[in-house]
């Protein structure tokens, strides 16, 4: 059965009655099929032989949606799908318990090779650009999201923009989400990140390199607290929280009056690909279930660690984060007065 949205289908979907009817909606404009090749060690400029090959629905939005589903949520997924690869991803959504609200396009969904070294846990990802999106296709997705959203929903907007979409497309999505009383959580980079911030999403999440590059901030050399003033400059309007991931140093979350540093539990990293997406999935789900900021950050950090400890970006069926949660460390905030630079 074709689960894609029909071009003339403008009927909002039935509201979810679980957790007060609020849904986790994920928008990934550039999904992909990930072709994962497992090697003992990658040797550049010569012939490499794969030990094992796995194919998974991929791209940041698929990783977020899969993790939400694994953690007991009921995600709704939007984006652009086309061709044979698009049909494969749609079929996998049904298998994973993800409601498929992708927009059908004339182009072919991309395939991303992922090379994983079993001996080191390092991965090399080759991201294809993606298909060109036509204006009418972009409008159909925007209309579908606006029709479906309702107050209390958490909407994750994540990943790169394919050709045909300008940097402000994320801003248009944020505006649509906010107009329905839902919360927009943005995870992207470059001009798309800058444009999204101008439209006041509820939360922005990126890694430290993406943040410093997008906003022209000198990279911090030591203490993550050096980033706090620049992060606070982004706040205002609807933007309540900025989260910057710091690799092995965990993450920094800044609000108008708090700066929290969250340190991850100790795990043996097998493949960290998708850990940031898994963090965002667990964070958004915790927020939808009524958790406060600190608890949501803890849930997200534990889930990210669980993802890094396995070969594939997937928590697996019925993951138990109890032990990892016990290892998450939160440095409690100092109050931040507007007149004081920390």
Secondary structure by P-SEA (a helix, b strand, c coil): cccccccccccccccccccccccbbbbbcbbbbbbbbbbccccccbbbbbcccccccccaaaaaaaaaaaaccccccbbbbbcaaaaaaaaaaaaaccccccccccbbbbbbbbbbcccccbbbbbbcccccccaaaaaaaaaaaaacccccbbbbbbcccccccccaaaaaaaaaaaaacbbbbbbbbcaaaaaaaaacccbbbbcaaaaaaaccccccccccccaaaaaaaaccccccbbbbbccccccccccccbbbbbbbcccccccccaaaaaaaaaaaaaaaacccaaaaaaaaaaaaaaaaacccccccccccaaaaaaaccccccccccccccc
